[in-house]
Structures are given as C-alpha cells and as structure tokens.
Amino acid sequence: MPLAAARPTGLVDHVIDQLRQSIASGEWPVGTRIPTEPGLASALGVGRNTVREAVRALAHSGILEVRRGDGTYVRATSEISGALSRMYGSKLREVLQVRRCLEVEGARLAAAARTEDDLVELRDLLARRDALDGGTDRAEFSRADADLHFAVVRASHNAVLIELYRGLTEAVADSVAIASTMDASQHVGHSELVDAIAERDADRAGHEAGSFLDELIGELPEQGALHA
C-alpha cells in the first residue's frame, strides 16, 4: 500500500498509522529495513521530526527496532506481537502451550462458525502445505503450515481470538520452523482437522488441533529454545 501525504492535524498519529499499515499489509515484512527518515518524510509530506517521533513510538511498542548506525527494522507486525516477543524470549515450550490454547479453541469455534468460503481457503492451504511436505524448501513449508493454522483460527470468526493469534504471528512462524525438524512433526497431516471443521464436529476439531501440539511439547527437552 503506497504511503499517503499527511493531513495538517494529527501528523504524528497519521504517520504512525501509515507505517503500521505498511507493516501489517506485508509491504514491509518482519526483518525488513524500512526507508530512511528523509525518505519517509518526503513520501509522507511531513518534517523529519514528525517521522522521528512516530518511529520512536513504534519502537517503544516493539513493532520497530532502531539500530544505531544501521537503520530501522521491522521487529513485529503489531503491538501485541511486539509485547509478546519480549515476553516469550527463547522458550519454545511456552509458545507451543499458548498456541495450543488458541488453536484448540479456534478449531472448535471454526467447526461451528465456518463458511463455505472458509472451507475453500482451508482446503487450498492444506493442499499447498501437503505439496510442500517432505520437500527441500523447509522455509516455504513452514510458511504454508503457519498460514493453514491461522486460517483455521480466522474461520472461528471470533475477532478477539483472531487478534490474539495475530499477535503470535512471529512466534508461531518460528515454532513451526523448528517443529518441522522434529520427529513428532514429520509428515503430520492436517486433513482430519479440516474434515472435522467441514463436518462441524467441534470435539473432533479441537482434538485434532491439540493432539500434534501435545506430541511436540512432549518431545521437547526441558529447556526447548525458540531460536536454533
């Protein structure tokens, strides 16, 4: 989404909104260095001090990271994710436990609330994930797997649950990438989960969503790390 010139009032808030939208939309993915302060000021039609204040606010919330002498980088996609990233640290076990709480309830709710469009998306994402399973591009498989899990939560149509899960986006992606190298995750299919949601079987959907995470949690060493 292109940056738009700011209105005369609320300049800092407007710039914050513009930067946040560029991050949330995926235009600036996590780990990306954002444009320089002069570049942002020119694109937004504001002064450099206004940009500096906006960047400072987003850095304080954990969305951006200012690296002195290097630039400013995207650290998280939302304030929730930024806060959680400071909390979960390197503890994979805790991330998986929280994932289990959200994904089990998300699957149960999805079984009741899913639409036909949701099913089309879930089946498309499942097919993409399965096509990549066992391949050499583990990063692409991890993204496809994470996309499927998020789609299940979105099918719950519970806005609060969806936003909470969105806040775990980076943590979930990291945990999926590491879990994909572990024995319990090898060739774990999710077709039964999607089938349970399609059949509106909430108990089975919740069971399917939680069972493989239980296996992963049980397989972890006592001090499982999030980052390899």
C-alpha positions as CSV (number, residue, x, y, z in Angstrom):
1,M,0.0,0.0,0.0
2,P,1.6,3.4,-1.0
3,L,2.3,6.0,1.6
4,A,0.0,9.0,1.6
5,A,0.7,12.6,2.4
6,A,-0.4,13.5,5.9
7,R,-3.2,15.8,6.9
8,P,-2.5,19.1,8.6
9,T,-3.6,17.8,12.0
10,G,-2.5,14.8,14.0
11,L,0.7,14.4,11.9
12,V,2.4,12.0,14.2
13,D,-0.6,9.8,14.6
14,H,-1.1,9.8,10.9
15,V,2.5,8.8,10.3
16,I,2.2,6.0,12.9
17,D,-0.9,4.7,11.1
18,Q,0.8,4.8,7.7
19,L,3.8,2.9,9.0
20,R,1.7,0.4,10.9
21,Q,-0.4,-0.3,7.7
22,S,2.7,-0.8,5.6
23,I,3.9,-3.4,8.1
24,A,0.5,-5.1,8.7
25,S,-0.1,-5.4,4.9
26,G,3.2,-7.2,4.4
27,E,4.7,-4.4,2.3
28,W,7.5,-4.3,5.0
29,P,7.9,-7.9,6.3
30,V,9.5,-8.6,9.7
31,G,13.2,-8.2,9.4
32,T,13.0,-5.6,6.7
33,R,14.8,-2.3,7.0
34,I,12.3,0.5,6.4
35,P,13.0,3.6,4.3
36,T,15.3,6.2,5.8
37,E,14.0,9.1,7.8
38,P,14.4,11.6,4.9
39,G,12.8,9.2,2.5
40,L,9.8,8.8,4.8
41,A,9.5,12.5,5.4
42,S,9.4,13.2,1.7
43,A,6.9,10.4,0.9
44,L,4.6,11.5,3.7
45,G,5.0,15.2,3.2
46,V,6.0,15.8,6.8
47,G,9.0,17.0,8.7
48,R,11.8,14.7,9.9
49,N,11.0,15.4,13.5
50,T,7.4,14.1,12.9
51,V,8.8,10.9,11.4
52,R,11.3,10.6,14.2
53,E,8.5,10.8,16.8
54,A,6.4,8.2,15.0
55,V,9.3,5.8,14.7
56,R,10.2,6.3,18.4
57,A,6.6,5.4,19.3
58,L,6.6,2.3,17.2
59,A,10.0,1.2,18.6
60,H,8.7,1.7,22.1
61,S,5.7,-0.6,21.3
62,G,8.0,-3.3,19.9
63,I,7.0,-3.0,16.3
64,L,10.2,-1.3,15.1
65,E,13.8,-1.7,16.2
66,V,16.2,1.2,15.7
67,R,19.8,0.0,15.2
68,R,22.1,2.9,15.6
69,G,24.3,3.4,12.6
70,D,22.4,0.8,10.6
71,G,18.8,1.8,10.2
72,T,15.3,0.9,11.5
73,Y,14.0,-2.6,11.1
74,V,10.5,-4.2,11.4
75,R,10.5,-6.3,14.5
76,A,6.8,-7.4,14.8
77,T,3.6,-6.9,12.9
78,S,1.5,-5.5,15.8
79,E,1.8,-4.0,19.3
80,I,0.6,-7.3,20.7
81,S,3.2,-9.3,18.8
82,G,5.9,-6.8,19.9
83,A,4.9,-7.1,23.5
84,L,4.7,-10.9,23.4
85,S,8.1,-11.1,21.7
86,R,9.6,-9.5,24.8
87,M,7.8,-12.0,27.0
88,Y,8.3,-15.3,25.3
89,G,12.0,-14.9,24.8
90,S,13.5,-18.1,23.7
91,K,11.1,-20.6,25.3
92,L,9.6,-22.8,22.6
93,R,7.6,-24.8,25.1
94,E,5.7,-21.8,26.3
95,V,4.9,-20.7,22.8
96,L,3.6,-24.1,21.9
97,Q,1.5,-24.2,25.0
98,V,-0.1,-20.8,24.1
99,R,-0.5,-21.9,20.5
100,R,-2.4,-25.0,21.8
101,C,-4.8,-22.9,23.9
102,L,-5.7,-20.6,21.0
103,E,-5.7,-23.2,18.2
104,V,-7.8,-25.8,20.0
105,E,-10.5,-23.2,20.8
106,G,-10.1,-21.7,17.4
107,A,-10.7,-25.1,15.7
108,R,-13.7,-25.8,17.9
109,L,-15.3,-22.4,17.1
110,A,-14.4,-22.8,13.4
111,A,-16.4,-26.1,13.3
112,A,-19.5,-24.1,14.3
113,A,-18.9,-20.8,12.5
114,R,-17.0,-21.7,9.3
115,T,-18.5,-20.7,6.0
116,E,-18.2,-22.3,2.6
117,D,-15.6,-19.7,1.6
118,D,-13.6,-20.7,4.7
119,L,-13.6,-24.3,3.6
120,V,-12.4,-23.4,0.2
121,E,-9.5,-21.5,1.7
122,L,-8.7,-24.2,4.2
123,R,-8.6,-26.9,1.6
124,D,-6.5,-24.7,-0.8
125,L,-4.0,-24.0,2.0
126,L,-4.0,-27.7,3.1
127,A,-3.2,-28.8,-0.5
128,R,-0.4,-26.3,-0.7
129,R,1.1,-27.4,2.7
130,D,0.9,-31.1,1.7
131,A,2.5,-30.5,-1.6
132,L,5.5,-28.9,0.2
133,D,5.7,-31.5,2.9
134,G,8.8,-33.7,2.5
135,G,10.4,-31.2,0.1
136,T,13.7,-29.5,0.4
137,D,12.3,-26.0,1.0
138,R,11.5,-26.2,4.7
139,A,11.1,-22.4,5.0
140,E,8.3,-22.4,2.4
141,F,6.7,-25.4,4.0
142,S,6.8,-23.7,7.4
143,R,5.1,-20.6,5.9
144,A,2.4,-22.8,4.3
145,D,1.8,-24.7,7.6
146,A,1.6,-21.4,9.6
147,D,-0.8,-20.0,7.0
148,L,-3.1,-23.0,7.4
149,H,-3.2,-22.7,11.2
150,F,-4.0,-19.0,11.0
151,A,-6.8,-19.8,8.5
152,V,-8.3,-22.2,11.0
153,V,-8.4,-19.5,13.7
154,R,-9.8,-17.0,11.2
155,A,-12.6,-19.4,10.4
156,S,-13.7,-19.1,14.1
157,H,-14.9,-15.6,13.2
158,N,-14.1,-14.6,16.8
159,A,-12.4,-11.2,16.3
160,V,-10.7,-11.2,19.7
161,L,-9.3,-14.7,19.3
162,I,-8.1,-13.8,15.8
163,E,-6.3,-10.7,17.0
164,L,-4.7,-12.5,19.9
165,Y,-3.4,-15.2,17.5
166,R,-2.3,-12.5,15.1
167,G,-0.1,-11.2,17.9
168,L,1.7,-14.5,18.0
169,T,2.4,-14.5,14.2
170,E,6.2,-14.3,14.6
171,A,6.3,-16.7,17.5
172,V,4.1,-19.2,15.6
173,A,6.3,-19.0,12.5
174,D,9.4,-19.6,14.5
175,S,7.9,-22.5,16.4
176,V,6.6,-24.1,13.1
177,A,10.0,-23.8,11.5
178,I,11.7,-25.5,14.5
179,A,8.9,-28.1,15.0
180,S,9.2,-29.1,11.3
181,T,12.7,-30.5,12.1
182,M,11.5,-32.7,15.0
183,D,10.4,-36.3,14.8
184,A,6.8,-35.8,16.1
185,S,6.1,-33.3,13.3
186,Q,7.4,-35.3,10.4
187,H,4.6,-35.8,7.9
188,V,1.9,-34.8,10.3
189,G,-1.2,-34.2,8.2
190,H,-4.0,-31.8,8.9
191,S,-6.6,-33.3,6.6
192,E,-8.6,-34.7,9.5
193,L,-8.6,-31.3,11.2
194,V,-10.0,-29.7,8.1
195,D,-12.5,-32.6,7.7
196,A,-13.7,-32.1,11.2
197,I,-14.3,-28.4,10.7
198,A,-16.1,-29.2,7.4
199,E,-18.4,-31.7,9.3
200,R,-19.0,-29.2,12.1
201,D,-17.6,-31.7,14.6
202,A,-16.3,-29.3,17.3
203,D,-15.0,-32.0,19.7
204,R,-13.0,-33.8,16.9
205,A,-11.7,-30.5,15.5
206,G,-10.4,-29.5,19.0
207,H,-8.8,-32.9,19.4
208,E,-7.1,-32.8,16.0
209,A,-5.8,-29.2,16.7
210,G,-4.3,-30.2,20.0
211,S,-3.0,-33.7,19.6
212,F,0.0,-33.0,17.4
213,L,1.0,-30.0,19.6
214,D,0.8,-32.3,22.6
215,E,3.2,-34.6,20.8
216,L,5.6,-31.7,20.0
217,I,5.5,-30.4,23.6
218,G,6.2,-33.9,24.9
219,E,9.2,-34.3,22.6
220,L,10.9,-31.1,23.7
221,P,13.8,-31.1,26.0
222,E,13.2,-29.4,29.3
223,Q,14.7,-26.1,28.1
224,G,13.4,-26.0,24.5
225,A,14.6,-23.0,22.7
226,L,12.6,-20.9,20.2
227,H,15.6,-19.9,18.1
228,A,18.1,-22.5,16.9
